[in-house]
Amino acid sequence: MDRIQATTIKRGGDPNPLDTTGLCLLSLDGGGVRGLSTLYILKSVMNRLNHERKNNNLPPVKPCEVFDLIGGTSTGG
């Protein structure tokens, strides 16, 4: 948290959690419960994102529209 605040003070303005200059990668790794819990976490993140988009009168998006590359192993893959 201190690093984000230091960046804000050094560069001015609010920190931007979304870096648009690089690739946005999603890695879903793990089998069994680990893979399943990863998918539940992704579902929660997407629900929160789409709730915010709905509040801003924007259409919902799928993970493939948010991430540039999605990959994984076992259940996560």
Secondary structure, 3 states (H helix, E strand, C coil): CHHHHHHHHHHCCCCCCCCCCCCCEEEECCCCHHHHHHHHHHHHHHHHHHHHHHHCCCCCCCHHHHCCEEEECCCCC
